[in-house]
Amino acid sequence: MEKATQPEAVSSVMKVFSILQALGEQKDIGVSELSQRLMMSKATTYRFLQTMKTLGYVSQEEEADKYGLTLKLFELGAKSLEYVDLIALADKEMRVISELTNEALHLGALDEDGIIYIHKIDSGYNLSMQSRIGRRNPLYSTAIGKVLLAERDESFVRRTLADVTFIKHTEKTLNSVDQLLVELAMVREQNFAQDNEEQEPGLRCIAAPIYDRFGHVIAGLSISFPTIRFDEDRLSYYVELLQTAANKVSMQLGYQRVAK
């Protein structure tokens, strides 16, 4: 069954991309002209255009048989390039901190109602945070999650966590959105967040936000310690390392901090 349907699926994909390419070459084009150019039936061309319109990739002039591309493809391309740049730029700064501390470093981004690790540098110690790229963790109990939410308004935070159960990973894990919102206000003020054994017993994390060129927080950069190696007197030192690194990455992504 799969073998029989595969050629048809591949053919459909090729038709979609041929339509996108044709629309990219000409700003506005009608169904008849497009079908002739691509040597597809008018009915097939129209069906694909309507589907692409529903998905937001194609726009149609009101009461006219003219179609064009929206900016959705551009947005997807820009986002992809931004994350490629983000990882490369962050890696350089993360290695500087790794040389100075020998501790585990993570780069995480928002993934629906959680965070996802998109890059990491392992600790040089045997006793360290165990993680992997692609692993998801909660927003409410991680330092990265908190910096990702801190710049968002309350309605976004409540909507994002509406279906999330606040699991008590440890006795220090926050219990509710209301508790989290209080802490997020503090994170906004100090421009860094902490996970003080809220996700795993014996693990302390600190994170700083990374901004894109529009001033939106797109990632969090964190350092993680077993509590037996964490020195409270050096908290400000670790925060400064993270904020300096995050600011360098943000600036290279086009972010310009506005003086308050």
Secondary structure per residue as TSV (DSSP state, phi and psi in degrees):
chain	resnum	aa	ss	phi	psi
A	1	M	-	360.0	-44.5
A	2	E	H	-63.0	-40.7
A	3	K	H	-64.5	-34.4
A	4	A	H	-72.3	-34.3
A	5	T	H	-90.3	-18.5
A	6	Q	H	-61.0	-47.7
A	7	P	H	-58.5	-36.9
A	8	E	H	-65.9	-40.8
A	9	A	H	-65.5	-43.9
A	10	V	H	-61.8	-41.6
A	11	S	H	-61.5	-40.4
A	12	S	H	-64.8	-41.8
A	13	V	H	-62.6	-42.9
A	14	M	H	-63.3	-37.2
A	15	K	H	-66.9	-41.1
A	16	V	H	-60.2	-46.0
A	17	F	H	-71.4	-30.6
A	18	S	H	-67.8	-35.9
A	19	I	H	-66.3	-45.5
A	20	L	H	-60.0	-42.2
A	21	Q	H	-65.1	-42.1
A	22	A	H	-64.2	-41.0
A	23	L	H	-68.8	-28.5
A	24	G	H	-71.7	-27.1
A	25	E	H	-85.2	-23.7
A	26	Q	S	-135.8	127.5
A	27	K	S	-59.8	-51.9
A	28	D	S	-129.0	133.0
A	29	I	B	-148.6	145.6
A	30	G	-	-87.6	165.5
A	31	V	H	-62.3	-43.8
A	32	S	H	-61.7	-48.9
A	33	E	H	-64.6	-40.7
A	34	L	H	-65.9	-42.1
A	35	S	H	-65.3	-37.1
A	36	Q	H	-67.1	-43.1
A	37	R	H	-63.3	-37.8
A	38	L	H	-94.8	-3.3
A	39	M	T	56.7	46.3
A	40	M	-	-119.8	155.3
A	41	S	-	-65.1	152.8
A	42	K	H	-63.3	-38.0
A	43	A	H	-64.1	-43.5
A	44	T	H	-64.8	-44.3
A	45	T	H	-60.3	-44.9
A	46	Y	H	-62.6	-42.2
A	47	R	H	-61.7	-44.7
A	48	F	H	-65.3	-40.9
A	49	L	H	-62.1	-41.9
A	50	Q	H	-65.9	-38.3
A	51	T	H	-64.9	-43.8
A	52	M	H	-67.9	-31.3
A	53	K	H	-67.5	-43.2
A	54	T	H	-61.5	-36.3
A	55	L	T	-80.0	-9.0
A	56	G	T	92.8	9.0
A	57	Y	S	-92.2	-17.7
A	58	V	E	-129.8	141.9
A	59	S	E	-115.7	155.6
A	60	Q	E	-127.7	131.4
A	61	E	-	-62.7	138.8
A	62	E	T	-60.1	131.1
A	63	E	T	54.1	32.7
A	64	A	S	-141.0	152.9
A	65	D	S	-92.9	52.2
A	66	K	-	-127.6	133.2
A	67	Y	E	-124.3	152.0
A	68	G	E	-151.9	168.1
A	69	L	E	-79.8	146.4
A	70	T	-	-90.6	-175.3
A	71	L	S	-87.9	5.8
A	72	K	H	-63.6	-39.1
A	73	L	H	-65.5	-39.3
A	74	F	H	-61.9	-42.6
A	75	E	H	-63.2	-40.7
A	76	L	H	-64.6	-43.6
A	77	G	H	-64.3	-43.3
A	78	A	H	-63.5	-40.8
A	79	K	H	-65.6	-41.1
A	80	S	H	-62.7	-46.8
A	81	L	H	-63.9	-37.4
A	82	E	H	-63.2	-42.0
A	83	Y	H	-72.0	-33.0
A	84	V	H	-62.0	-47.9
A	85	D	H	-62.0	-42.5
A	86	L	H	-57.4	-49.2
A	87	I	H	-64.6	-43.4
A	88	A	H	-64.2	-43.8
A	89	L	H	-69.0	-41.9
A	90	A	H	-66.7	-37.3
A	91	D	H	-56.3	-42.8
A	92	K	H	-60.9	-45.7
A	93	E	H	-72.3	-35.2
A	94	M	H	-64.7	-35.0
A	95	R	H	-69.0	-31.7
A	96	V	H	-62.8	-47.4
A	97	I	H	-65.8	-38.1
A	98	S	H	-60.9	-41.3
A	99	E	H	-62.4	-35.7
A	100	L	H	-80.9	-30.4
A	101	T	H	-116.9	-27.6
A	102	N	-	65.7	17.4
A	103	E	-	-101.5	167.7
A	104	A	E	-73.4	137.9
A	105	L	E	-127.1	140.9
A	106	H	E	-133.5	148.0
A	107	L	E	-117.9	121.3
A	108	G	E	-129.3	151.6
A	109	A	E	-130.6	162.8
A	110	L	E	-69.8	132.9
A	111	D	E	-135.2	89.8
A	112	E	T	57.7	-110.3
A	113	D	T	-104.6	23.3
A	114	G	E	-147.0	-172.9
A	115	I	E	-112.3	156.4
A	116	I	E	-131.0	134.4
A	117	Y	E	-79.9	124.3
A	118	I	E	-108.9	-10.7
A	119	H	E	-162.1	154.1
A	120	K	E	-157.9	157.0
A	121	I	E	-128.5	122.5
A	122	D	-	-72.0	155.4
A	123	S	-	-71.2	152.8
A	124	G	S	-85.3	-4.1
A	125	Y	S	-92.3	153.7
A	126	N	S	-67.7	-39.4
A	127	L	S	-90.2	108.0
A	128	S	-	-159.4	171.4
A	129	M	-	-66.6	131.7
A	130	Q	-	-94.8	123.9
A	131	S	-	-154.9	175.8
A	132	R	-	-151.6	152.5
A	133	I	T	-65.8	132.7
A	134	G	T	98.0	-10.0
A	135	R	-	-71.9	141.9
A	136	R	E	-105.2	146.6
A	137	N	E	-140.3	163.4
A	138	P	E	-68.8	156.5
A	139	L	S	-76.2	-38.4
A	140	Y	T	-75.7	-17.8
A	141	S	T	-119.8	13.6
A	142	T	S	-125.3	148.3
A	143	A	H	-64.5	-40.8
A	144	I	H	-63.6	-43.2
A	145	G	H	-58.2	-39.7
A	146	K	H	-67.9	-40.6
A	147	V	H	-70.6	-27.6
A	148	L	H	-70.3	-29.2
A	149	L	H	-94.7	-21.7
A	150	A	H	-59.4	-34.6
A	151	E	T	-87.1	-4.0
A	152	R	S	-85.2	154.4
A	153	D	-	-78.1	166.4
A	154	E	H	-59.7	-38.2
A	155	S	H	-63.6	-38.4
A	156	F	H	-64.6	-45.2
A	157	V	H	-61.2	-46.6
A	158	R	H	-65.1	-39.9
A	159	R	H	-67.6	-41.9
A	160	T	H	-64.8	-37.3
A	161	L	T	-100.8	11.6
A	162	A	T	-57.4	-37.7
A	163	D	T	-103.7	11.4
A	164	V	-	-93.2	130.6
A	165	T	-	-89.2	127.0
A	166	F	-	-79.1	90.7
A	167	I	-	-75.7	133.2
A	168	K	-	-81.1	83.4
A	169	H	S	-62.7	-35.9
A	170	T	S	-142.8	176.0
A	171	E	T	-69.2	-13.5
A	172	K	T	-97.0	-3.8
A	173	T	S	-64.7	137.6
A	174	L	-	-62.7	149.5
A	175	N	-	-94.9	-22.2
A	176	S	S	-158.2	168.9
A	177	V	H	-61.9	-38.0
A	178	D	H	-60.8	-43.7
A	179	Q	H	-62.9	-42.1
A	180	L	H	-63.4	-41.5
A	181	L	H	-61.0	-36.5
A	182	V	H	-62.7	-43.4
A	183	E	H	-70.2	-35.3
A	184	L	H	-63.4	-33.0
A	185	A	H	-62.2	-39.1
A	186	M	H	-68.1	-40.1
A	187	V	H	-61.4	-43.2
A	188	R	H	-59.8	-41.6
A	189	E	H	-67.2	-42.4
A	190	Q	H	-97.0	-11.3
A	191	N	T	64.4	31.1
A	192	F	-	-159.6	161.8
A	193	A	E	-130.9	160.1
A	194	Q	E	-130.6	148.5
A	195	D	E	-119.0	103.1
A	196	N	E	-98.8	79.1
A	197	E	S	58.6	36.9
A	198	E	S	-93.0	-25.2
A	199	Q	S	-99.9	-40.5
A	200	E	S	-140.4	136.8
A	201	P	T	-61.0	135.6
A	202	G	T	82.4	7.8
A	203	L	E	-122.6	130.3
A	204	R	E	-118.8	132.7
A	205	C	E	-130.1	147.4
A	206	I	E	-129.7	141.1
A	207	A	E	-140.0	150.6
A	208	A	E	-126.3	150.2
A	209	P	E	-83.5	148.4
A	210	I	E	-114.1	132.4
A	211	Y	E	-107.9	148.7
A	212	D	-	-89.8	-175.6
A	213	R	T	-67.4	-15.9
A	214	F	T	-93.5	0.0
A	215	G	S	84.3	16.0
A	216	H	-	-95.3	140.1
A	217	V	E	-73.9	118.5
A	218	I	E	-111.8	-11.2
A	219	A	E	-161.3	165.1
A	220	G	E	-125.7	140.5
A	221	L	E	-112.5	124.1
A	222	S	E	-129.2	157.2
A	223	I	E	-123.9	139.8
A	224	S	E	-124.6	140.1
A	225	F	E	-134.1	144.2
A	226	P	E	-65.9	142.6
A	227	T	G	-60.0	-26.6
A	228	I	G	-69.4	-16.9
A	229	R	G	-106.2	0.2
A	230	F	-	-89.5	128.7
A	231	D	-	-110.7	112.9
A	232	E	G	-58.4	-31.3
A	233	D	G	-67.4	-17.6
A	234	R	G	-102.5	10.0
A	235	L	H	-55.8	-47.5
A	236	S	H	-62.2	-32.6
A	237	Y	H	-66.0	-46.0
A	238	Y	H	-65.3	-40.8
A	239	V	H	-61.3	-43.6
A	240	E	H	-63.1	-41.3
A	241	L	H	-58.4	-47.7
A	242	L	H	-67.0	-45.4
A	243	Q	H	-65.4	-39.4
A	244	T	H	-63.0	-46.0
A	245	A	H	-64.2	-45.9
A	246	A	H	-63.8	-39.0
A	247	N	H	-65.0	-39.8
A	248	K	H	-62.7	-44.3
A	249	V	H	-64.4	-44.7
A	250	S	H	-58.5	-45.8
A	251	M	H	-63.3	-36.9
A	252	Q	H	-72.5	-20.2
A	253	L	T	-86.0	-1.7
A	254	G	T	104.9	4.6
A	255	Y	-	-76.1	135.3
A	256	Q	-	-123.4	112.6
A	257	R	-	-69.0	131.9
A	258	V	-	-93.4	126.5
A	259	A	-	-66.3	135.2
A	260	K	-	-85.5	360.0
